[in-house]
Amino acid sequence: MSERSASAQVEFAAEPQRAFIAFTEEIDAWWVRGAINFFDAARAVEMRIEPGVDGRVLEVYEGDVLELGRITVWEPATRLAYRSSVDDSEIDVRFEAVDSGTRVTVTQTLVPGGEKMFDFWPRTLLWFGSWFDQGRPKEIAPFSIALYYEKPVEAARWLVRVFQLRSWTGILETAEGTWIELHHGNVAILLFEIEGERNGAHTDMPWVYVDDLDAHFGYAQAEGATITTEIHQQGYRAYTAEDLEGRRWTFAQARPTMTPSERKDARG
């Protein structure tokens, strides 16, 4: 099997030691709070990295954790590496002093003989760079919209240039094969590639994050909604249903750490 890898870099005005501490000890402050940014978003309350070799990279729940990886290299101010526990990849993070301060490079690589790699770290590193520059965490709103294009990368560049949408990650140059996430305020606009022919189908899909997904699903089903995908777990818990004109809506479980006002708004 040929080697598969993905990488990204960010630079900002800080010493490598400070950048390393921020990356490891403060990961929960810069990890974007969105329903689709966790393996089990319905329960996730914190991200955590335990220090030292054999320390764990964790997604933390109430009374439970999911181990995302085990640290294999721990060199403060220089390098961090770990073997993923959720796929067949290794993640290598380098901290290099440059004129502007620090350059952080992350590379995620499929291990020899491996079959599965969730190459999310290049996108995630850019969250870190954006947070470091602005000094405040970000939270996705409880409503998003997914748009489907024949050429999503080209469309994203156009939307940024012409409609002045923004990206928290700046991933437009490396977005092939995955979704592209743009933003208007804290509302996410997700761009996907159309699969197959349009055949007159809608090329937009609202995403709504609700407080109690099971109750919402039960109510929609009882009221006669056409359920196209029942509740399933794919990191986030979600289901998909059609409205009266055939447009599909995705409803996902809101994260437990959403603020009370956002939780009220998320109720469908």
C-alpha positions in Angstrom: 0.0 0.0 0.0 1.4 3.4 -0.9 2.2 5.9 1.8 -0.6 8.4 2.5 0.0 11.5 4.5 -1.4 15.0 5.1 0.3 18.0 6.6 -0.1 21.7 7.4 1.9 24.5 8.9 1.1 27.7 10.9 3.3 30.5 12.1 2.7 33.0 14.9 4.6 35.4 17.2 5.5 33.2 20.2 8.5 31.3 21.5 8.5 27.5 20.8 8.2 26.7 24.5 5.1 28.8 24.8 3.7 27.3 21.6 4.3 23.8 22.9 2.6 24.5 26.2 -0.4 26.1 24.4 -0.7 23.1 22.0 -0.6 20.5 24.8 -1.8 22.0 28.1 -4.4 24.4 26.6 -5.8 22.1 23.8 -9.3 22.4 25.3 -9.1 26.2 24.9 -8.4 26.2 21.1 -10.3 23.1 20.0 -13.3 24.4 18.0 -16.6 23.7 19.8 -18.7 22.1 17.2 -21.0 19.1 17.1 -19.0 17.5 14.3 -15.5 18.1 15.7 -15.5 15.2 18.1 -15.7 11.4 17.9 -18.6 11.4 20.3 -19.9 15.0 20.2 -23.0 14.2 22.1 -21.0 13.5 25.3 -17.7 15.4 24.8 -16.9 18.0 27.5 -13.2 18.5 27.2 -10.0 17.7 25.1 -6.9 16.8 27.1 -3.3 15.7 26.4 -1.5 13.9 29.2 2.2 14.9 29.4 5.2 12.6 28.7 5.8 9.5 26.7 2.9 7.0 27.0 0.6 9.9 27.9 -2.8 9.8 26.3 -4.6 12.2 24.0 -8.2 12.1 25.3 -11.7 13.1 24.4 -13.2 13.5 27.9 -16.8 12.8 28.9 -18.7 12.8 32.2 -17.2 9.9 34.0 -15.5 8.4 30.9 -12.9 9.1 28.2 -12.1 8.1 24.7 -8.4 7.5 24.1 -7.5 9.1 20.8 -3.8 8.2 20.9 -0.7 7.3 22.9 2.3 9.7 23.0 5.5 8.2 21.6 7.7 11.3 21.5 7.6 14.1 24.1 10.3 16.8 23.6 9.0 20.1 25.1 9.4 23.1 22.7 10.6 20.8 19.9 8.4 17.8 19.1 5.3 15.8 20.0 4.3 12.6 18.3 1.7 10.0 19.0 0.2 6.8 17.6 -3.5 7.1 17.0 -5.8 4.7 18.9 -8.8 5.4 16.6 -7.3 4.8 13.2 -4.1 3.5 11.6 -2.1 6.7 11.6 0.8 8.5 13.4 0.8 12.2 14.1 4.0 14.2 14.3 4.1 17.8 15.5 7.2 19.9 15.2 7.9 23.3 16.8 10.6 25.4 15.0 11.9 28.8 15.9 11.6 31.2 12.9 12.0 35.0 12.5 8.3 35.5 13.1 8.3 33.4 16.3 7.4 29.7 15.9 6.4 27.5 13.0 4.3 24.5 13.9 4.1 21.7 11.4 1.8 18.7 11.8 2.1 15.6 9.6 -0.4 12.7 9.8 0.7 9.5 8.1 -0.9 6.2 7.5 1.3 3.5 9.1 2.7 0.7 6.9 -0.1 -1.9 6.3 -2.7 0.5 7.7 -6.1 0.9 6.0 -7.9 3.8 7.8 -6.8 7.4 8.4 -9.0 10.2 9.6 -6.8 13.0 8.2 -8.3 15.8 10.4 -5.1 17.1 12.0 -4.0 19.4 9.2 -7.4 21.2 9.5 -7.2 21.1 13.3 -3.7 22.7 13.4 -5.1 25.7 11.6 -7.7 26.1 14.4 -4.7 26.3 16.7 -3.0 29.0 14.7 -6.2 31.0 14.4 -6.8 30.8 18.2 -3.3 31.8 19.0 -3.6 34.9 16.9 -7.0 35.9 18.3 -6.8 34.6 21.8 -10.3 33.3 22.2 -12.0 29.9 21.6 -14.6 29.5 18.9 -18.0 27.7 19.0 -20.0 26.7 16.0 -23.6 27.9 16.2 -26.4 25.3 16.5 -27.4 25.8 12.9 -25.2 25.1 9.8 -25.9 24.8 6.0 -24.3 22.2 3.7 -23.9 23.2 0.1 -23.1 20.8 -2.7 -21.0 21.9 -5.7 -19.4 20.2 -8.7 -16.2 22.0 -7.9 -16.3 22.8 -4.2 -12.7 24.2 -3.9 -13.3 26.6 -6.8 -16.7 27.5 -5.3 -15.2 28.2 -1.9 -12.6 30.5 -3.3 -15.3 32.4 -5.1 -17.5 32.7 -2.0 -14.6 34.1 0.0 -13.6 36.6 -2.7 -17.1 37.7 -3.8 -19.4 37.1 -0.9 -16.8 37.8 1.7 -17.4 34.6 3.6 -14.5 33.6 5.9 -12.6 30.5 6.9 -11.3 29.9 10.4 -8.8 27.4 9.0 -7.7 28.7 5.6 -7.7 25.2 4.1 -8.9 26.0 0.7 -5.6 25.0 -1.0 -5.7 21.5 0.6 -9.4 20.8 0.7 -9.7 18.2 -2.1 -11.5 15.1 -1.0 -13.1 16.5 2.2 -15.5 19.2 3.2 -14.6 22.8 3.2 -15.8 24.8 6.1 -16.5 28.5 5.7 -18.2 30.8 8.2 -20.4 33.8 8.6 -20.0 34.8 12.2 -20.2 31.5 14.0 -22.5 29.8 11.5 -20.7 27.1 9.5 -21.2 26.8 5.7 -20.1 23.3 4.7 -19.1 22.7 1.1 -19.2 19.2 -0.3 -18.7 17.7 -3.8 -21.8 16.5 -5.6 -21.7 12.7 -6.0 -23.2 11.5 -9.3 -25.7 13.6 -11.3 -27.9 16.2 -9.8 -31.2 14.8 -11.3 -33.0 17.9 -10.1 -32.2 17.2 -6.4 -31.6 20.0 -3.9 -27.9 21.0 -3.5 -28.3 22.4 0.0 -28.9 20.7 3.3 -29.6 22.5 6.6 -27.8 21.1 9.6 -29.6 21.7 13.0 -28.1 20.8 16.4 -30.9 19.9 18.8 -30.9 19.4 22.6 -32.5 16.0 22.6 -31.9 14.1 19.3 -34.0 11.0 20.3 -37.0 13.1 21.3 -36.7 15.2 18.1 -36.5 12.1 15.9 -39.5 10.6 17.6 -41.6 13.7 17.2 -40.6 14.1 13.5 -41.4 10.5 12.8 -44.8 10.7 14.6 -45.7 13.8 12.5 -45.1 11.9 9.3 -41.6 13.1 8.2 -39.9 10.9 5.7 -36.8 9.6 7.5 -34.0 8.9 5.0 -31.3 8.0 7.5 -32.2 6.9 11.0 -30.2 8.0 14.1 -26.6 6.8 13.6 -23.2 7.5 15.2 -20.5 9.0 13.0 -18.6 10.9 15.7 -21.7 13.0 16.0 -25.1 11.4 16.5 -27.5 12.4 13.7 -30.4 11.5 11.5 -31.7 12.9 8.1 -35.2 13.5 7.0 -37.0 15.2 4.0 -39.3 18.2 4.2 -42.5 18.5 2.2 -40.6 19.5 -1.0 -38.0 16.8 -0.7 -35.1 18.9 0.8 -33.1 16.8 3.2 -32.3 18.1 6.7 -29.7 16.7 9.0 -30.4 16.9 12.8 -27.5 16.3 15.1 -27.1 16.1 18.9 -26.0 19.4 20.4 -22.9 19.3 22.5 -23.5 19.2 26.3 -21.2 22.2 26.8 -23.3 24.6 24.7 -24.4 27.6 26.6 -28.0 27.7 27.9 -29.0 30.3 25.4 -27.6 28.2 22.5 -29.2 25.1 23.9 -32.6 26.9 23.9 -32.0 28.0 20.3 -31.0 24.4 19.3 -34.3 22.8 20.3 -36.2 21.9 17.2 
